[in-house]
Amino acid sequence: MTSRVGPRAVGAKDTDFKPRERVVPHYQMSASLKSEVRKLNLVHLLIWLLVAAQVIVSHFNLVSHDTVSMPYQWEYPYLLSLLPLLCSSLSLPKNNISYLVISMISAGLFSVAPLIYGGMEMFPVAQQLYRHGKAYRFIFGFSAVTVMYLIMVVAVQVHAWQLYYMKKLLDSWFNATQEKKKK
């Protein structure tokens, strides 16, 4: 037991623990990268909800097609982008490398690939809108191609940052497991 009175060890002060307490850098990096991935997952979920809302509203005729147009073909496979979102969310609590790898691969297949296809699918319509000022599909009075391109621009950035941070997180976790195996 320690007492507050009596002799103290030389150099023992209240601040002598600071040089000894250090968090290993890959744990710091892992924590900050997990935070970024969680934020991007939230934005991805919001984008997914917007696309899902348009698909559901138009297919169940909840509003007229003049208000919300029929979805483009790329929006259907993009709805599968919920899978990489779920896998990345499952991988974060216990640093599960397998789920993170599945998330990265499926993000390319179900998130990025439909966006690339959608950009090509909507290009002739966007070109017609730009050249002639004619739009045939509308979402709440705005040209559907313009609204969907805006959503796509945000989605491409979100998915690119997600893949970047997940790759860095994967490297951090992999290095940590390699260090454990060496010991």
C-alpha positions in Angstrom: 0.0 0.0 0.0 1.1 3.5 -0.6 0.9 6.3 1.7 1.0 10.0 1.1 3.5 10.6 3.9 7.0 9.3 4.1 9.8 9.0 1.7 9.1 8.9 -2.1 11.2 7.3 -4.7 13.5 9.6 -6.5 12.0 10.9 -9.7 8.5 9.7 -8.8 6.1 12.5 -9.6 2.5 12.7 -10.6 3.5 13.2 -14.3 6.1 10.4 -14.6 3.5 8.1 -16.3 3.2 10.1 -19.5 6.4 8.9 -21.2 5.5 5.3 -20.4 1.8 5.4 -21.6 1.8 5.3 -25.4 -0.7 3.8 -27.7 0.8 1.8 -30.5 0.4 3.7 -33.8 -1.5 1.1 -35.7 -4.2 1.1 -32.9 -4.5 4.9 -33.2 -4.7 4.6 -37.0 -7.3 1.9 -36.7 -9.5 3.9 -34.4 -9.4 7.0 -36.7 -10.0 5.0 -39.8 -12.9 3.2 -38.3 -14.4 6.5 -37.4 -14.1 7.7 -41.0 -15.5 4.5 -42.4 -18.5 4.8 -40.1 -19.2 8.4 -41.3 -18.9 7.3 -44.9 -21.2 4.3 -44.3 -23.8 6.7 -42.9 -23.6 8.9 -46.0 -23.7 5.8 -48.2 -26.8 4.7 -46.4 -28.4 8.1 -47.0 -27.6 7.9 -50.8 -29.0 4.3 -50.8 -32.2 5.5 -49.1 -32.7 8.2 -51.7 -32.3 5.7 -54.6 -34.5 3.1 -52.8 -37.1 5.8 -52.2 -37.3 6.7 -55.8 -37.5 3.1 -56.9 -40.3 2.3 -54.4 -42.3 5.4 -55.0 -42.2 5.0 -58.8 -43.0 1.2 -58.8 -45.8 1.4 -56.3 -47.3 4.5 -58.0 -47.4 6.4 -54.8 -47.1 9.7 -56.7 -47.6 10.4 -60.4 -44.8 9.7 -62.8 -44.8 13.4 -63.6 -43.6 14.1 -60.1 -41.1 11.2 -59.7 -40.0 9.5 -62.9 -39.3 5.8 -63.4 -35.8 4.8 -62.3 -32.9 4.3 -64.6 -31.6 0.7 -65.1 -28.5 1.3 -63.1 -30.5 2.1 -59.9 -31.6 -1.6 -59.5 -28.2 -3.1 -59.2 -27.1 -0.1 -57.0 -29.7 -1.3 -54.5 -27.5 -4.3 -53.9 -24.8 -1.8 -52.5 -26.4 -2.4 -49.1 -24.4 -5.6 -49.0 -21.0 -4.0 -48.8 -22.4 -1.5 -46.3 -23.5 -4.3 -44.0 -20.2 -6.2 -44.4 -18.1 -3.2 -43.6 -20.3 -2.4 -40.6 -19.9 -6.0 -39.3 -16.2 -5.9 -39.8 -15.5 -2.8 -37.7 -16.3 -3.9 -34.1 -14.0 -6.9 -34.0 -11.5 -6.0 -36.7 -12.8 -8.8 -39.0 -10.5 -8.8 -42.0 -12.7 -11.3 -44.0 -15.8 -9.1 -43.8 -13.7 -6.0 -44.8 -12.3 -7.8 -47.8 -15.8 -9.0 -48.8 -17.0 -5.4 -48.4 -14.3 -4.0 -50.6 -14.9 -6.5 -53.4 -18.7 -6.2 -53.3 -18.3 -2.3 -53.2 -16.7 -2.5 -56.5 -19.3 -4.8 -57.9 -22.5 -3.4 -56.4 -21.6 0.3 -55.8 -19.0 1.5 -58.3 -19.9 -0.7 -61.3 -23.6 0.4 -61.4 -22.5 4.1 -61.1 -20.2 3.7 -64.1 -22.9 2.0 -66.0 -25.4 4.7 -64.9 -23.1 7.4 -66.1 -22.9 5.8 -69.6 -26.7 5.1 -69.6 -27.7 8.6 -68.8 -25.1 10.4 -71.0 -27.3 10.6 -74.1 -30.1 12.0 -72.1 -27.8 14.5 -70.4 -26.4 15.4 -73.8 -29.8 16.0 -75.2 -30.7 18.2 -72.2 -27.5 20.2 -72.7 -27.9 20.7 -76.4 -31.6 21.1 -76.8 -32.9 21.9 -73.3 -35.4 19.1 -73.5 -36.0 16.8 -70.5 -38.5 14.0 -70.4 -38.1 12.7 -66.9 -38.6 14.8 -63.8 -38.1 14.4 -60.1 -40.1 17.1 -58.2 -39.9 19.5 -61.2 -36.2 19.1 -61.8 -34.7 17.2 -64.6 -34.2 13.6 -63.5 -30.9 13.2 -65.3 -29.5 16.3 -63.5 -30.7 15.1 -60.1 -29.3 11.6 -60.6 -26.0 12.9 -61.9 -25.7 15.0 -58.7 -26.4 12.0 -56.6 -23.9 10.0 -58.7 -21.2 12.6 -58.2 -21.6 12.4 -54.4 -21.9 8.6 -54.5 -18.7 8.2 -56.5 -16.8 10.3 -54.0 -18.2 8.5 -51.0 -17.4 5.1 -52.5 -13.9 6.2 -53.5 -13.2 7.4 -50.0 -14.7 4.3 -48.5 -12.5 2.1 -50.6 -9.4 4.2 -49.7 -10.1 4.1 -46.0 -11.0 0.5 -46.0 -7.8 -0.4 -47.8 -5.8 1.6 -45.2 -7.7 -0.1 -42.4 -7.1 -3.5 -43.9 -3.3 -2.7 -44.1 -3.4 -1.5 -40.5 -5.2 -4.7 -39.3 -3.0 -6.9 -41.4 0.2 -5.4 -40.0 -1.1 -5.8 -36.5 -1.8 -9.5 -37.0 1.6 -10.0 -38.6 3.3 -8.4 -35.6 1.3 -10.7 -33.3 2.4 -13.7 -35.2 6.1 -12.7 -35.0 5.9 -12.6 -31.2 
